[in-house]
Amino acid sequence: MKRLHVLDGGGAWYAGGDAMVRIAAELPALASLTILARLPGADAVIDSFYGLIAAHRGAISRWLRLDRCRFAPDPAAP
């Protein structure tokens, strides 16, 4: 899986930077930051930031001493 995918309670799928924003909206400590995602040009900045994090997730996980997400994705999922 190259990008994070999120399925919300209403059945809508989000991927990449949009998924990151959707998760942040559900976390009380980050919810207020999602207002910035509505600013003009924010999509490009968020997608670039997400791409940078995704490309280095292994190194970031090691640096934070976290185990990367391990699961077998459902091949039938969109």
N, C-alpha and C positions, 0 to 999 in steps of 0.2 A: 504494500500500500504506500503510495507516494504522497498522498495528502490525507489529512485528517478528515473524517466524515462524521457528521452528527445528524441524528434523526430526532426531531423535536416531538413533543407530545401531540401535536396536531398532524403528524405524518409528513412534515416537510423536511427535505434533506438539505444540508449545508455542507460545503467542502472548503478546504484551505482556509484562507483568511476569514471568510464568512463564518466558518465553523468556529474559529477562534473567538470571533466577536459574539456569536450566539452563546458559547460557553461562558464568556465573561459576563454577559447579560444576566446569567443565572446565579452568579457569585456576588453576594452582597458587597464584598470588598472591591470588586471591579466593575460593578454595574454602572456606576456613574461615568466611567471612562467610555462606555459605549456611545455616549452622546457625540464624542469626537469622530466616531465612525460615520456619522451622517454629514460631516463637513465635505465640501467639494474637494475632490481629489483624494479623499481618504482611502478609497478602495485600492488605488495604486500603491499607496504607502503601506497599507495593511498587508496586501498581497506580497510586496517586496520583503517586509519584515517577516511574514510567515515563511516565505521561501528561504530566507537566511536561517531562521531557526530550524526549519525542517531539514535543510541540507547539512546541518551540524548537530542534529539531535543526539547522535551517539556521543560526541565529545562533550556536549552540554550535560548529558546524563551522567557521564563519568565525572565531570567536574563537580556536579551537585551530589555525586554519590547516590544516584538513583538508578534503578533498573529500568531499562526501556520497556515500553509496553510490549507484551508478548501475548499474542493471540492468533488463532487461525481464522482469517477473515472468511466469511461466507461467500463462496464463489457465485452464488445466485443474487447477492446483494447488488444494488445499482452502483 
